[in-house]
Amino acid sequence: MTTPRTINEYLEQLRAALRGADPALIQDALYDAEEHLRAELYERPGRDEAAMLAQVVESYGAPEEVAEIYRDQEIRIQRAIRPPPPPKRRSVAGRFFGVIADPRAWGALFYLLFGLVTGIAYFTWVVAGLSMSLGFSLLIIGLPFIVVFFGSVRGLALLEGRLVETMLGVRMPRRPPYPPKDMTLFQRIGAIFTDPRSWSSMLYALLLLPLGIFYFTLVVTWLAVSLSFAAAPVLKLVAGFGGWDIGTCSGLSDSACRGIEWLNGWGGASVLCMLGVLLFFVLLHVVRALGYLHGQFAKHLLVRRA
């Protein structure tokens, strides 16, 4: 591969060397490389760009070498964000109950509960920002406000990416797309509006509210049912000590009355307890699957494809 003579050539060679890697890794690598190269060029304003790159290649590394370093770092990053799963269990029961030791299930559970809060915040900000942008578009402050608003959406996308990576274990960028330096001011503003990630990030922020409502309702309802069933023996014991009447057969047939009496007894309480425990473990499997699907959905809308 020929020695790059411009920063853009260096970045294109680095992109080609990272072909096939995770899009989040490529975005981080390109951002770091361009930031370093621009800083080197800024510190030497009178120096030719090609000469600066020839020196930087010796210190920072050729595109192929930098790509190899980032691939090695990616292995460690993946190990950090995706802890090794519990040992494989041969029995069906072992695989079913082993989910309680899987950090991905617990991370997904907390993310789905917390998603309602972030969904409300993102939805409110995007709707308010779009409305104000349309209102200010006829005023002199309209364009600056729109640019700031689009920049804030990118910041929210980066923040959401950190939450998704931490809780769901899906690799997301640690750096934003590097702002272009070889464009005029108006070309940069136009690039913000024509960048598909700007609009897909807004779409994600809008969709997170209905998704957050669905996730929160599902998890809270499921938790309430499973935990109340699991606590049936405790409630039976408390009711016995308090002398509370927890069921009545008035107006029911003999068979229905016998069913209620059995359900209010220790046999029914034990069955409800086991059912509640089973429902809780099923919930962990469900939220782990939902967390994986949501992570892929977030990555598709928030990460720029190389």
Backbone torsions as a table, in degrees:
resi	resn	phi	psi	omega
1	MET	NA	134.8	-176.5
2	THR	-70.1	154.3	178.3
3	THR	-69.8	127.1	-178.6
4	PRO	-66.3	142.7	-179.8
5	ARG	-107.7	-13.0	177.0
6	THR	-133.5	162.0	178.7
7	ILE	-62.5	-38.9	179.4
8	ASN	-63.4	-38.8	177.2
9	GLU	-64.9	-40.4	178.2
10	TYR	-60.9	-44.9	-178.4
11	LEU	-67.1	-36.4	178.3
12	GLU	-67.0	-39.0	177.2
13	GLN	-67.2	-38.4	176.7
14	LEU	-65.1	-41.4	177.7
15	ARG	-61.6	-42.5	179.5
16	ALA	-65.6	-37.8	179.1
17	ALA	-68.3	-24.9	179.8
18	LEU	-97.2	10.6	-178.0
19	ARG	-58.3	134.0	-178.4
20	GLY	93.4	-12.2	179.5
21	ALA	-79.8	172.3	179.1
22	ASP	-61.2	133.4	180.0
23	PRO	-56.5	-34.0	178.3
24	ALA	-65.6	-39.0	177.1
25	LEU	-63.8	-43.7	-179.1
26	ILE	-62.3	-43.0	179.7
27	GLN	-62.3	-43.0	179.1
28	ASP	-64.7	-43.4	-178.3
29	ALA	-65.0	-43.1	179.4
30	LEU	-65.3	-39.3	179.5
31	TYR	-63.8	-49.2	-178.7
32	ASP	-61.2	-43.4	-178.3
33	ALA	-65.7	-45.3	-178.7
34	GLU	-67.2	-38.6	177.8
35	GLU	-61.2	-43.5	-180.0
36	HIS	-66.1	-44.7	-177.5
37	LEU	-67.6	-40.0	177.9
38	ARG	-64.8	-38.4	178.7
39	ALA	-65.2	-41.3	177.8
40	GLU	-62.7	-41.5	-179.6
41	LEU	-69.8	-34.9	179.7
42	TYR	-68.4	-36.2	179.9
43	GLU	-72.1	-19.3	179.2
44	ARG	-124.8	72.8	-172.9
45	PRO	-64.6	-27.1	-178.1
46	GLY	-92.0	2.5	-175.0
47	ARG	-93.8	145.2	179.2
48	ASP	-67.1	141.1	-177.7
49	GLU	-63.0	-39.5	-179.9
50	ALA	-65.2	-40.9	178.2
51	ALA	-66.2	-38.8	178.2
52	MET	-63.6	-41.4	-179.8
53	LEU	-66.4	-36.4	178.2
54	ALA	-61.7	-37.9	178.1
55	GLN	-74.4	-38.6	-178.7
56	VAL	-66.2	-36.2	179.6
57	VAL	-59.1	-33.5	179.1
58	GLU	-73.2	-32.8	-176.9
59	SER	-96.4	-51.9	-177.8
60	TYR	-76.5	-35.5	178.7
61	GLY	118.9	150.1	174.3
62	ALA	-69.6	159.2	-178.6
63	PRO	-53.6	-39.8	-179.9
64	GLU	-65.9	-38.9	180.0
65	GLU	-68.4	-42.7	178.6
66	VAL	-62.9	-40.9	179.0
67	ALA	-61.6	-40.9	179.3
68	GLU	-65.6	-38.7	177.6
69	ILE	-62.7	-43.7	-179.5
70	TYR	-67.3	-34.6	176.8
71	ARG	-64.8	-39.1	177.2
72	ASP	-66.4	-41.4	178.1
73	GLN	-64.7	-33.4	-178.2
74	GLU	-64.1	-33.0	178.2
75	ILE	-62.2	-43.5	179.3
76	ARG	-68.8	-36.8	178.6
77	ILE	-64.0	-44.2	179.9
78	GLN	-63.1	-36.6	177.4
79	ARG	-67.4	-33.1	-178.9
80	ALA	-73.4	-42.2	-176.3
81	ILE	-85.6	-15.9	177.8
82	ARG	-124.8	85.1	178.1
83	PRO	-56.8	149.2	-179.7
84	PRO	-58.1	134.3	-179.8
85	PRO	-66.9	163.9	177.4
86	PRO	-58.3	156.2	179.7
87	PRO	-56.1	143.8	179.4
88	LYS	-64.0	131.7	178.5
89	ARG	-108.1	136.2	-175.2
90	ARG	-75.9	-37.7	-175.7
91	SER	-78.1	153.5	177.5
92	VAL	-63.7	-41.4	179.5
93	ALA	-63.4	-39.1	179.1
94	GLY	-63.9	-40.8	178.3
95	ARG	-69.5	-35.6	-178.6
96	PHE	-68.5	-50.8	-177.1
97	PHE	-81.1	-15.9	179.9
98	GLY	-69.9	-11.9	-179.6
99	VAL	-62.9	-22.0	-177.8
100	ILE	-68.1	-19.0	178.4
101	ALA	-97.3	6.0	-178.5
102	ASP	-92.6	114.9	180.0
103	PRO	-61.3	-26.8	-179.3
104	ARG	-65.0	-34.9	179.5
105	ALA	-66.5	-43.2	-179.3
106	TRP	-70.4	-39.1	177.0
107	GLY	-62.0	-42.4	178.2
108	ALA	-65.8	-37.2	179.1
109	LEU	-60.7	-46.9	-179.8
110	PHE	-69.8	-35.4	179.2
111	TYR	-65.5	-43.6	-178.7
112	LEU	-66.0	-32.7	175.6
113	LEU	-72.0	-39.9	-177.5
114	PHE	-77.3	-18.1	-176.2
115	GLY	-61.8	-26.5	178.4
116	LEU	-65.4	-39.2	-179.6
117	VAL	-65.6	-50.4	179.8
118	THR	-66.1	-35.2	179.0
119	GLY	-62.5	-42.8	178.0
120	ILE	-63.9	-43.3	-178.1
121	ALA	-65.1	-47.3	-179.0
122	TYR	-64.7	-46.2	-177.9
123	PHE	-60.6	-45.1	-179.2
124	THR	-62.6	-43.8	-177.9
125	TRP	-66.3	-44.2	-177.4
126	VAL	-67.7	-44.8	179.9
127	VAL	-63.9	-44.9	178.5
128	ALA	-64.0	-41.6	-179.4
129	GLY	-65.6	-42.7	177.8
130	LEU	-65.0	-41.3	179.7
131	SER	-63.6	-45.3	179.6
132	MET	-68.3	-33.7	177.8
133	SER	-63.3	-42.5	177.5
134	LEU	-66.3	-38.5	-179.9
135	GLY	-68.9	-36.7	-178.5
136	PHE	-85.5	-6.7	-172.4
137	SER	-62.3	-24.4	-180.0
138	LEU	-89.3	-5.4	-178.7
139	LEU	-103.7	169.0	-177.9
140	ILE	-70.0	-24.3	179.8
141	ILE	-87.7	1.3	-175.9
142	GLY	-61.4	-51.3	-176.5
143	LEU	-64.8	-47.5	176.4
144	PRO	-58.2	-39.1	-179.1
145	PHE	-65.8	-42.5	179.7
146	ILE	-62.1	-41.7	179.5
147	VAL	-63.0	-44.4	178.6
148	VAL	-63.4	-40.1	-179.8
149	PHE	-63.3	-45.8	178.6
150	PHE	-62.9	-37.1	176.6
151	GLY	-64.6	-37.6	179.2
152	SER	-67.7	-34.0	177.5
153	VAL	-64.0	-39.7	176.5
154	ARG	-64.1	-37.9	177.0
155	GLY	-64.4	-40.9	176.7
156	LEU	-63.4	-38.2	178.8
157	ALA	-63.5	-39.0	178.4
158	LEU	-67.1	-40.4	177.7
159	LEU	-64.0	-44.7	179.1
160	GLU	-63.2	-35.8	177.0
161	GLY	-61.5	-38.0	177.8
162	ARG	-66.2	-39.0	177.8
163	LEU	-65.1	-43.5	-179.2
164	VAL	-63.7	-42.3	-178.8
165	GLU	-67.9	-41.4	-177.2
166	THR	-69.3	-43.8	-173.3
167	MET	-93.3	-30.6	-175.9
168	LEU	-106.7	-10.4	177.0
169	GLY	72.7	23.9	178.1
170	VAL	-102.7	125.0	-176.4
171	ARG	-62.3	124.1	178.8
172	MET	-128.3	159.7	-177.8
173	PRO	-65.4	143.7	171.2
174	ARG	-96.5	-9.4	-179.0
175	ARG	-125.9	147.3	174.2
176	PRO	-78.7	165.4	171.8
177	PRO	-58.3	134.7	-176.3
178	TYR	-70.2	132.6	-179.6
179	PRO	-67.2	135.7	-178.5
180	PRO	-64.8	138.8	-178.5
181	LYS	-105.7	-17.1	-176.6
182	ASP	-96.8	28.9	178.9
183	MET	-124.2	157.1	172.6
184	THR	-74.3	170.9	-178.2
185	LEU	-59.3	-45.2	-178.0
186	PHE	-70.3	-31.0	175.5
187	GLN	-67.2	-37.3	177.5
188	ARG	-66.0	-41.3	178.1
189	ILE	-63.2	-42.3	177.7
190	GLY	-63.4	-36.6	179.2
191	ALA	-64.7	-33.2	177.7
192	ILE	-64.2	-42.9	-177.7
193	PHE	-72.5	-31.1	-177.3
194	THR	-91.4	-5.3	178.7
195	ASP	-73.3	119.3	-179.2
196	PRO	-58.6	-28.4	-177.3
197	ARG	-68.9	-27.4	176.7
198	SER	-63.0	-43.9	-177.8
199	TRP	-78.4	-37.3	178.5
200	SER	-68.4	-30.2	175.9
201	SER	-67.2	-39.7	175.2
202	MET	-63.5	-42.5	179.2
203	LEU	-60.6	-42.4	178.5
204	TYR	-61.9	-43.5	-179.5
205	ALA	-62.8	-36.2	178.7
206	LEU	-72.5	-39.3	-177.7
207	LEU	-75.0	-20.2	-177.2
208	LEU	-67.3	-25.5	178.5
209	LEU	-67.2	-55.7	177.1
210	PRO	-61.8	-36.0	176.4
211	LEU	-64.7	-41.7	179.4
212	GLY	-63.2	-39.5	176.9
213	ILE	-62.7	-44.9	179.4
214	PHE	-62.7	-47.8	-179.5
215	TYR	-61.0	-47.9	-176.6
216	PHE	-62.8	-45.5	-179.8
217	THR	-62.6	-44.6	-179.5
218	LEU	-61.9	-49.8	-175.0
219	VAL	-68.3	-45.3	-177.8
220	VAL	-65.0	-44.1	179.1
221	THR	-63.3	-45.2	-179.9
222	TRP	-63.3	-43.2	178.1
223	LEU	-63.0	-42.6	-178.6
224	ALA	-62.2	-43.6	-179.4
225	VAL	-67.5	-48.6	-176.1
226	SER	-65.7	-42.5	-178.6
227	LEU	-71.3	-35.7	177.6
228	SER	-67.7	-38.2	175.4
229	PHE	-64.8	-44.3	-178.4
230	ALA	-64.2	-28.1	-178.7
231	ALA	-88.8	8.2	-177.4
232	ALA	-57.2	-44.5	178.3
233	PRO	-61.6	-37.8	178.9
234	VAL	-65.5	-44.0	178.3
235	LEU	-63.4	-37.9	177.7
236	LYS	-63.3	-41.5	179.9
237	LEU	-66.5	-43.8	179.2
238	VAL	-63.7	-41.3	179.5
239	ALA	-64.9	-35.6	178.6
240	GLY	-66.1	-43.0	178.9
241	PHE	-67.3	-34.7	-178.1
242	GLY	-85.5	-9.6	-178.4
243	GLY	68.6	31.8	-177.9
244	TRP	-86.6	145.4	175.8
245	ASP	-89.6	111.9	-175.0
246	ILE	-102.2	12.8	177.9
247	GLY	-172.9	151.7	179.2
248	THR	-138.8	147.5	-179.0
249	CYS	-107.9	8.8	-176.4
250	SER	-62.1	129.9	177.2
251	GLY	80.6	5.9	-177.7
252	LEU	-109.6	158.9	176.8
253	SER	-71.2	168.1	-179.0
254	ASP	-63.1	-41.1	-179.1
255	SER	-65.8	-43.0	178.2
256	ALA	-65.1	-36.9	179.4
257	CYS	-65.7	-41.1	177.8
258	ARG	-64.0	-36.9	178.0
259	GLY	-64.3	-41.9	179.7
260	ILE	-67.3	-40.2	178.9
261	GLU	-63.3	-40.0	178.1
262	TRP	-67.2	-40.8	-179.7
263	LEU	-64.9	-34.4	179.1
264	ASN	-80.1	-8.8	178.5
265	GLY	-87.0	-175.7	-178.1
266	TRP	-69.3	-30.2	177.4
267	GLY	-63.3	-47.1	178.1
268	GLY	-65.5	-38.6	179.1
269	ALA	-64.1	-38.1	179.5
270	SER	-67.0	-42.1	178.5
271	VAL	-63.6	-44.6	177.6
272	LEU	-61.2	-38.4	179.4
273	CYS	-62.7	-46.8	178.7
274	MET	-64.4	-39.4	178.0
275	LEU	-63.8	-40.4	178.4
276	GLY	-63.2	-40.6	177.8
277	VAL	-64.1	-44.2	178.4
278	LEU	-61.8	-41.4	178.7
279	LEU	-62.7	-36.6	179.6
280	PHE	-65.9	-42.5	179.0
281	PHE	-68.0	-36.1	174.6
282	VAL	-62.1	-39.4	178.1
283	LEU	-59.5	-42.4	179.4
284	LEU	-61.6	-39.5	176.3
285	HIS	-65.3	-41.2	-178.2
286	VAL	-66.2	-46.2	-177.8
287	VAL	-69.0	-31.8	176.3
288	ARG	-63.9	-42.2	177.3
289	ALA	-66.3	-43.0	178.0
290	LEU	-63.9	-37.9	178.0
291	GLY	-62.9	-40.9	177.7
292	TYR	-63.8	-45.9	-179.4
293	LEU	-63.6	-41.0	179.7
294	HIS	-67.7	-36.9	178.0
295	GLY	-61.3	-42.2	177.8
296	GLN	-67.0	-36.8	177.2
297	PHE	-63.6	-44.5	179.2
298	ALA	-64.4	-41.1	-179.0
299	LYS	-65.7	-36.8	-178.9
300	HIS	-65.6	-35.8	-175.9
301	LEU	-93.5	-24.8	-172.1
302	LEU	-103.7	-16.7	-174.8
303	VAL	-106.1	130.9	178.5
304	ARG	-73.6	130.1	178.3
305	ARG	-78.2	135.6	-178.2
306	ALA	-75.1	NA	NA
